[in-house]
Amino acid sequence: MLNKLRGLLAERHITQEALAREIGMTKGTMSRKMRGESKFSWDEVVKIIRSLNLLNDEDELRRIFFAPSDYDCNQEESNGMER
């Protein structure tokens, strides 16, 4: 998740500091979370999603916040039906 979030921030030319400020977090806390030293809370993830305007971009949400196995549940179902 963190590498994907870093990549999105870089693509959009948004600094971690700017994102932290936008969601009401200190620069130091954001830095620790982006290094994986602590995890984002659900509320913080929601704030990040809103701040980065990802609510209507399901593919981007999945890419950043979920592993493929978390959302590829239809893969097994379709494989089982194609006999």
C-alpha positions in Angstrom: 0.0 0.0 0.0 2.7 2.5 1.0 4.7 2.3 -2.2 1.5 2.7 -4.3 0.4 5.7 -2.2 3.9 7.2 -2.6 3.6 6.7 -6.3 0.3 8.4 -6.5 1.5 11.3 -4.5 4.5 11.6 -6.8 2.3 11.4 -9.9 0.2 14.2 -8.6 3.1 16.3 -7.3 1.8 16.2 -3.7 4.2 16.0 -0.9 3.7 13.9 2.2 3.7 17.1 4.2 0.9 18.6 2.1 -1.2 15.5 2.4 -0.5 15.4 6.2 -1.7 19.0 6.5 -4.8 18.3 4.4 -5.9 15.4 6.6 -5.0 17.1 9.9 -1.8 15.0 10.7 1.6 16.2 11.6 4.5 15.8 9.2 6.3 13.5 11.6 3.3 11.2 12.0 2.8 11.0 8.3 6.4 10.3 7.8 6.3 7.4 10.3 3.2 6.0 8.8 4.7 6.2 5.2 7.8 4.4 6.5 5.5 1.6 7.9 6.5 2.3 11.5 2.8 2.6 12.4 -0.4 2.0 10.5 -3.0 4.4 9.2 -6.3 4.2 11.0 -9.5 3.6 9.0 -10.4 7.3 9.6 -7.1 8.4 8.2 -7.5 6.2 5.2 -11.0 7.7 4.6 -9.5 11.2 4.9 -6.7 10.3 2.4 -9.3 8.9 0.0 -11.3 12.1 0.2 -8.3 14.4 0.0 -7.0 12.7 -3.1 -10.5 12.6 -4.6 -10.5 8.8 -5.0 -14.1 8.2 -4.0 -15.2 7.6 -7.7 -12.1 5.8 -8.8 -12.7 2.2 -7.7 -9.7 0.8 -9.7 -7.3 3.3 -8.1 -8.7 2.6 -4.6 -8.2 -1.1 -5.1 -4.7 -0.6 -6.5 -3.6 1.5 -3.6 -5.3 0.1 -0.6 -5.9 -3.6 -1.3 -3.9 -6.5 -2.4 -5.2 -8.2 -5.5 -6.3 -11.2 -3.5 -8.6 -8.9 -1.4 -10.7 -8.0 -4.4 -10.3 -10.8 -6.9 -13.0 -13.0 -5.3 -14.8 -13.4 -8.7 -11.7 -15.0 -10.2 -12.3 -18.3 -8.4 -16.0 -18.3 -9.2 -15.4 -17.7 -12.9 -12.7 -20.3 -13.1 -15.0 -22.8 -11.5 -17.8 -22.1 -14.0 -15.6 -22.4 -17.1 -15.3 -26.2 -17.3 
